[in-house]
Amino acid sequence: MFPVVRGRLEPTGTGCRLVGTYGISPFVKAFSGLWLGGVICLFVAVVAVVAVRAVRGEATGADFLSCLGPPSMMAVFVALTAWGTLIDHGEGTYLRSWLADRLQTAEAGIRGYRPWQPNPPR
């Protein structure tokens, strides 16, 4: 879900090399943590209220059904995350192959530039 590439170019003997990471945005990680934390707190609160009502003998079937709301919200979140991960499965491999093709082939970059030749022709 929203993959992010962070990196830098480091000089090497024949040109440069891209060094970096490929992963999930820190914003998405923070949002996911807050969402799941909120849903877990909601679940604990709903279960506590229903438990108190059950002890008093005031609980109804609707009260017990309300306990299913937060777990279903978590299930939807996990399903969306799994779906996004499944869609994103080949993106890292594709990105590496695309960069390798663009950064290391003779046809890539500046026309006539050959980084592997010690003295390019002028």
Secondary structure by P-SEA (a helix, b strand, c coil): cbbbbbbbbbbcccbbbbbbcccccaaaaaaaaaaaaaaaaaaaaaaaaaaaaaaaccccaaaaaaaaaaaaaaaaaaaaaaaaaaaacaaaaaaaaaaaaacccccccccccccccccccc
